[in-house]
Amino acid sequence: MIKREMRFLAVLLCCMIPGLAGCGAEETAPTTTPIVPLTSGTADAEETPDAEAEPVTELCLTDESAGEILALRENTELQFVDARDSREYEALFSLQAALPDCVIEWVYPLCGREVGSLETELVFEAEDAVNAEELMEGLQYLPRLTQVDLCAHEMREADMAKLTEAYPDVFFVWNVSFAAWTVRSDITVFSTLQPGETALRWDDEDLAPLFRYCTRLRALDLGHNDLRDLEAFTRLTDLEVLILIDSPNLADASPLGELEKLEYLEFYLNPSVRDYSFLAEFTNMKYVNLSYAPVTELSFLDTMPELRMAWLGFCPLSAEEVQRVRDTHPEAEIRTWYDGEISSTAAGWRASDYNVAVRKAFKNWEQVEYYGAWDDVRYREGAQLIEMYPTYEA
């Protein structure tokens, strides 16, 4: 009881006497004061009627009980709480939820590491004792984390599925295996590099982990595969470049309409797709190739103010509709085929700087460290890149 009364008096003096700071706190935090125990023993302290106590905005916690910590929820004036010596994690977490504008710092032991509650990114090294169950339990006490890197460890997809579902606001960087590849989940460009003549086509199930975990993709080439359900594409909200050609069993492409950042699209030789209204959602579109698409009118191009190239080879369009689009986009290159052309990329589609840079990134995707945009591609230092493609004359 005496100890509690002395601690209360110390705090009271700090609040009432200007210039008296610290109250026994460490020199590294001179404005931090020990918590006032919120139990019996405080009522007997003398009040000083002549002095108006200033609100306590910073506190230092040591061995206070969960009840004492939770009582602080009523102190809306708190701005900072140093709780690095406290182990009452449930109470601290509840206090933080109750006082979202207050910075509360504690340290949580996780997989052999001491992790501060203010950390936003966490990288586990090979020597760390990473355990999926411990991660599932402990990450809840680190509410500011936005990224956890687990690439130094072999993680099971079943465990990562649970972690991803439990912590949707945390991006987990880990080695994802699917079909013929193992990739980091933070890759920004990927291509199956399927040739036009292929006997093996990857389907939705084969590629499912790619969509589920590699949600930072900006450029994606899945040409010459067998995709049928595009709902998983809605997770790829950063996608800017998409090649999705020659999926003979694809019928519904409407989920693509949610890819608001898309600015480059190759979508041709998909004979089962009949509804192209989803294209009207692409207000950032610059390059679109729809050769052989069964479209008879091009109103969806009217919502693309930045359109630069539109390839419409062998689309059943009237000359009047093509001219209308050219009048609407006088600075864009609108192409339909002349006699003798059969290629969906004829007449110079491959010749633009944009196209050459994108295809180079796809051909060397395993060497790409970061794809920010078509003209912002960072390759691994010392990588032997395949320099391609030759440009095509109109």
Disulfide bonds with the S-S distance in Angstrom:
Cys14-Cys23 1.26
